[in-house]
Amino acid sequence: MSLLTIRNLTVRFATATGPFTAVDGIDVSVDAREVLAIVGESGSGKSVAMLAVMGLLPDTATITADEMSFEGRDLLKMTAAGRRRLIGREITMIFQEPVASLNPSFTAGFQIEEVLRINLGMDRRAARERALELFRAVGLPDPEQKLDAYPHQMSGGQCQRVMIAMAIATNPRLLIADEPTTALDVTIQKQILDLLMDLQERHGMALILITHDMGVVAETADRVVVQYKGRKMEESDVLTLFEAPSHPYTRALLSALPEHATGDRLPTVSDFLQGRAFQ
């Protein structure tokens, strides 16, 4: 049995000009200890699909699916109380903007201690000690000082490490990482990816990595789902995807990588899809 199973998921948003379909009938599954990459351009519905799993979409969203289950538990029929016991404990998520995802009014230590108190029932002293352990585990410099630091007093990379510490605090079965290296410089990107992969291996988590970076996919994933305009275009193991992609959109994505470019201008995905650079 897959850890997470999604069949025929559709997400529509009510807008002033009518309904907008952001996710259109996709299927996704991930097994225990597996690293699944969901890749595609911005606006392809990658994040929306996973936010639907987390129950974090606004009231303007309508979610339908033939199945959305976690270890056989039906997420669509689950009560609000049941979902609260699951989300944030067994399924956690790292968001794109770490600084914006942390509450600027509270210290980093308070925010992770709150996760531990609410989800694991720890008292304040135990939560403080565990928060310090987690800050050390994710490689935060001066972890004792960072417990009392506010988000604006830390760099983007440090805030992302705080978010990772919060996400693994409850030893989740599944961690969803949504563009975890966005807005970080190249050196910090590598450190964050290495940290995520090390934690995934040590804790035995399944990891869903949402990204548009094919280099990240090549380095981290076991299996890849390619999305375009809310639909799944292709799914395969990572080696097959790079050596023998079957869908024209996947071939376009790979051909548009800068290292594959020739001539005076970088090609775009649109060039390939319109036949100007790919036959």
Secondary structure, 3 states (H helix, E strand, C coil): CCCEEEEEEEEEEEECCEEEEEEEEEEEEECCCCEEEEECCCCCCHHHHHHHHHCCCCCCEEEECCEEEECCEECCCCCHHHHHHHECCCEEEECCCHHHHCCCCCCHHHHHHHHHHHHHCCCHHHHHHHHHHHHHHCCCCCHHHHHCCCHHHCCHHHHHHHHHHHHHCCCCCEEEEECCCCCCCHHHHHHHHHHHHHHHHHHCCEEEEEECCHHHHHHHCCEEEEEECCEEEEEEEHHHHHHCCCCHHHHHHHHCCHHHCCCCCCCCHHHHHCCCCCC
